[in-house]
């Protein structure tokens, strides 16, 4: 009796495993062409027009559009330029329907800037989110990064970072990035103003204060050198060959202090620390 029961249990187990394997294979087979069969439809209407049709269901339609876009991108298929164009339109439609929705700009930064190689479109959409969410530092942070990393526009990156640094609870890193790119784009004075303003914040931690003070000292040094280089160029119609030349020809008495224990870097009229 005991042996018979054991045989029955064993056979049931074998049957269960066989059914599981067969089902698993069937599911994998059905998923093989899922990306190919998946259709992606975006209404070609402009974002302004589609908002009129949405009526009181703007938020719901924005959610639906983002779900469609996310599902299509995740379908593991190669996306053509024409399809990326439709995706961009879908993002703009979703943002027009609900410009306050955080998920829109997060998805845009994740796929348009990196996967679609469309940083210009990305920063335009991020800028709309930045203006509608003035309490949120992330859209500005992403914009600054895109201008720096993808578009090589240090001046615009500095401008966006320094504006974003004013937002309450924005990470100190944003101000430091803004000041760094300000040097490259000759916006040192504005950077100093922002950092001095942040230094007065009563809630700022001592660790951050030390970093801000060091950055301010370094930027003051850069500003001093930039002005001396500018005066030298006006008189000699050329940049000095080195910073030491400024001392030799009495444009400055000595090189300013660099709190980062390194010499200021100089090349072709550009000063960095």
Order of alpha helices (4+ residues) and beta strands (2+ residues): alpha-alpha-alpha-alpha-alpha-alpha-alpha-alpha-alpha-alpha-alpha-alpha-alpha-beta-beta
